[in-house]
């Protein structure tokens, strides 16, 4: 069973952002499935790296749109991105050095953070972008 399932309630009204969110959800589910199946550190590390790299790409895409369209709430939104990247980056370093394992708590953190970020912060961004014709 998937840890997180895409539904239209997650849509922010910008197709590319929605598609990227679907990819993030898929990566979180892949990581969760690998953890539950007891996959080795090499498999978990590969999926975790892909998740971290794609998250950085996705945040860069959103931040590019924010700058292009002079989004007023950009500093706070970018701050949320930075905090998440720092937190997950620190975890990845610990995982890579053998000082951390992927647990249900880590997976719940990823699920909850992404859900809350999409439903609150990204929906506001989507509304603002929709007003300037981005869809």
N, C-alpha and C positions, 0 to 999 in steps of 0.2 A: 504494500500500500504506500502511495506517495506521501511524503511528509507535507508537501504543499501542492495544491492543484490550482492551476490557472482557471479563473472564471472572469466573466465580463465585469464583475464588481472591481477587479484590479485595473481595468482600463483607465488610462489617464487621458485618452482622446487623441494621442499622438501615436500614429502607427509604428514608427521606428522605435520609440521608447517602449511601447507595449511589446513589440517583438523582442527587444533586448531583455525586458523583464521576464518574458517566457523562457528565454535562454538561461537567465539566472535561476529561475525556479527549477528548470531541468537539471542544472549543475548541482544545486542543493540536493535535489532528489537522488542524483547519481552518487553523491558523496554519502548520503544517508543509507542508500542501498548497499554500498560497498562496506560501510561501517557495520551494518546489521549482518551482512554475510561473512563478516570476519576476514575481509580481504587484508592482505599484507600491507605494510607501510608503504611499499613502492606504489601500489595501486591507489591507496588513499592519498599519498603525496601527490601523485599525478593529477588526480581529480581536484584536490585542494589547490594546487598551483593553477589549474585552468580556471577555477572559480575566482581566485584572487586576481589573476590577469584580466579576466573578462569583466570583473567588477570595476577595475581601474579604467578599462576601456569605456565601459558604460557610463561611469561617472564623468569621464572626460567628454563624452558626447553630450550629456545633459548640461554640463558646465559651459560647453561651447555654445549651445542654444541660449543659455542664460545670458552670456556675454553679448551674443549677436542681437538679442532682443531686449537688452538692458532690463533684465528681470530684477525688480526691487528687492526681492527676498533672497537674492543670490548669496550674500555673505553667510546667512544662517544655513541655507541649503548646503553650500560648500563645506561649512563647518561640520554638518552631519556626515557628509561623505568622508571628510578627513578623519574624523573620530572612528568611523567604521573601518576604513583602510588601515589605520594605525592598530586598532584592536585585532583585526584579522591577520595583519602582517606580523604582529608580535606572536600571535598563536602559531602561525605558520613557521616562524623561526624556531619556536620551542618544539614544534612537531618534527621539523627537519633535523633538529639536534637530538631527538629521542627523549625530550623532556616533557612531552605532552602526547595525549592520545585523543582521538576523536570520540566524543561521548554523546550520549543523548542530550546532555545539557548544552553542549556546543551546537548541536543540530537545532535544538529549540531556540537558542539565541539567534542563529542565522535565520530561521523561519520567522521568528517574532520581529526581528529588526527589519527584515525585508518587507513583511506585511505592513508594519506600522509606517515605514518610510513611504511605501507606495500609497497607502490609503490616506495619509495626511500630507506629507511634504510634496510628493510627486504629483498628487492630484491638484494641488494648488498651482504647481508649475504647469501642468497640462491645461488648466483653465486659462492661465495667463497667456500661454502660447496659442491656444485656440482663439483668443481675442484678437491676436495679430495675424491670424490666418494659417498657423502651423497646425497641420493635422496629419 
